[in-house]
Structure formats: structure tokens, C-alpha cells
Amino acid sequence: MCAKLIGFEEDIEREFTRIHGQIDKSLQYVGAEMQSDLIGHIQNDVLKAYTPNIYVRRTTSTEGKSGIPIESEKNIDITVENHRLTLSYEPEGERTPWNKPIKGDMFISIIEEGKGYNWNGKVPKRPFWQLFRDEMDEKAEGIFEKGMRPYKIVKN
């Protein structure tokens, strides 16, 4: 006597296809949450932590004249490809005729350390990027699990 499950392989293959599709959807969800949390850290840890008196801070109303505000979504790129999430944050610093532009990691480092500005003055350390990374270390996995519903993630 021989028993055979008919259609089992096709059902499994269909379910794997759904799971793989859900992984990318979940990563998009993680990316959207990361973007929101990063903007929150910029607003709270950078902008509210220091009010400049030497320059006029860029805002959405000054965009185009002096550059994109550092909290703008235009500085953030989220890509999900082949089950891999990439978040890139590329803010631009001072843009004046007499100063060379400061961008990306260099600008983030200046904000975090409070050193390297093109003017004299005391600007406090504002470690927004490190605080953002620490927060994501704590909660990214939970966000991913939530995005994987209806599937359940089992941790080893």
C-alpha cells in the first residue's frame, strides 16, 4: 500500500512565496518606522536641544535658499531589495559662498560632537544618530515581527 499527498508541494511553494512577499512588506514597514523615529530624534535631540543665535536655521519655508532642512524626509532614502533594508540619511550642512559644503556623515559627526562648525561659538553635543541607533537596536525586531502578521516569528 502506498499513500500520496496530492498538491502538498504546490501548497508549500505557494506559502513560501507569500512569506517571502511578506518579508519585503515588513521591511518597508520597519523602514517607515525608522524614518519617523529618525525625524523625531532630529526634532527633539538636535533642533530642540540648541537654538542658534549665529545663523538662521533652515526650515521648510527657506528650503531652496539655504538648503534642505536636516529633518526633511528628502534627506532620507529607504530601499528594500532582496529581503534587505537600507536606510540612508544624507543631510547637508552650511551652504554659503564662503564655506565649503558639509554633507552626510561629516555633518552628522559635527552635530553629534558639537565640534567642526564653520564659526566660533559653543554648540553642545547632540548625539541624535547614536540615540536613534540605540533605539532601533531595541525595537526594530519587534517592528519587523508586527509587520510579518499574520505569520508568527519564532525566536531561537
Backbone hydrogen bonds, N-H to C=O, Kabsch-Sander energy under -0.5 kcal/mol:
donor,donor_aa,acceptor,acceptor_aa,energy
6,I,4,K,-0.7
8,F,5,L,-0.5
11,D,7,G,-2.2
12,I,8,F,-2.5
13,E,9,E,-2.6
14,R,10,E,-2.4
15,E,11,D,-2.2
16,F,12,I,-2.6
17,T,13,E,-2.0
18,R,14,R,-2.0
19,I,15,E,-2.6
20,H,16,F,-2.7
21,G,17,T,-2.1
22,Q,18,R,-2.3
23,I,19,I,-1.9
24,D,20,H,-1.4
25,K,21,G,-1.7
26,S,22,Q,-2.9
27,L,23,I,-2.4
28,Q,24,D,-2.0
29,Y,25,K,-1.9
30,V,26,S,-2.5
31,G,27,L,-2.6
32,A,28,Q,-2.3
33,E,29,Y,-2.1
34,M,30,V,-2.7
35,Q,31,G,-2.5
36,S,32,A,-2.2
37,D,33,E,-2.7
38,L,34,M,-2.9
39,I,35,Q,-2.4
40,G,36,S,-2.0
41,H,37,D,-2.3
42,I,38,L,-2.5
43,Q,39,I,-2.6
44,N,40,G,-2.6
45,D,41,H,-2.9
46,V,41,H,-0.7
46,V,42,I,-1.2
47,L,42,I,-2.6
48,K,43,Q,-1.8
50,Y,46,V,-0.8
50,Y,47,L,-0.5
57,R,55,Y,-0.6
62,T,59,T,-1.1
63,E,59,T,-0.7
65,K,62,T,-2.0
66,S,62,T,-1.4
72,S,69,P,-1.9
75,N,72,S,-1.7
76,I,73,E,-1.7
77,D,88,S,-2.8
79,T,86,T,-2.7
81,E,84,R,-2.3
84,R,81,E,-0.6
86,T,79,T,-2.9
88,S,77,D,-2.9
90,E,75,N,-2.7
90,E,88,S,-0.5
93,G,102,I,-5.0
99,N,96,T,-1.1
102,I,94,E,-0.7
104,G,91,P,-2.3
106,M,103,K,-1.0
107,F,103,K,-1.1
108,I,104,G,-2.4
109,S,105,D,-2.6
110,I,106,M,-1.9
111,I,107,F,-2.2
112,E,108,I,-2.8
113,E,109,S,-2.8
114,G,110,I,-2.3
115,K,110,I,-0.6
123,V,114,G,-0.5
123,V,121,G,-0.7
126,R,111,I,-1.5
128,F,126,R,-2.5
131,L,127,P,-2.2
132,F,128,F,-2.5
133,R,129,W,-2.7
134,D,130,Q,-2.7
135,E,131,L,-2.2
136,M,132,F,-2.5
137,D,133,R,-2.5
138,E,134,D,-1.4
139,K,135,E,-2.0
140,A,136,M,-2.5
143,I,139,K,-2.0
144,F,140,A,-2.5
145,E,141,E,-2.6
146,K,142,G,-2.2
147,G,143,I,-2.1
148,M,144,F,-1.2
148,M,145,E,-0.6
149,R,146,K,-1.1
151,Y,148,M,-2.4
154,V,152,K,-0.5
155,K,153,I,-0.6
